[in-house]
Amino acid sequence: MLEKMKSRKFIATMMTNIIAVATLFTANENVTIQIIALVTIGIANIVYGIVQGTIDAKAIATQVSKTADEIESKL
């Protein structure tokens, strides 16, 4: 888990969120900017989730394949 928190993807997503939240709270009565900030937060998190999920799925598939090969070789 700590490795994922050190990844460039995670850091970029967190920085995007921090900047968007700061923008959200400093955009005094400018509704357009506030909406853009909220959309940015949502999109950044969705994209991070999809990318990290894809990477994790490939890692799991590789591990399952290796385990299946090991079991097959022992039979």
Phi, psi and omega in degrees: 000318180296328178298320180293327180287343178265357183287152179296325179298314181295314181297318179296319178295317180295319179295320177299317179296316180298314180295319180294320179293318177298319178295319180302317183276343180259353179278083184296111175058016175261094187297323181299314180295320179296319178294317179299320179296317179296317178296320179298317178300313181298312182296317181300317181289322178294314180297316178300316180298318179294313181296312181294323177296319178296317179296315179297320180297319178294321179295319179293318179298320178296316180295319179297319179297317178297316180296317178297320178296320179295317179295318180296321181290335180276346181278000000 
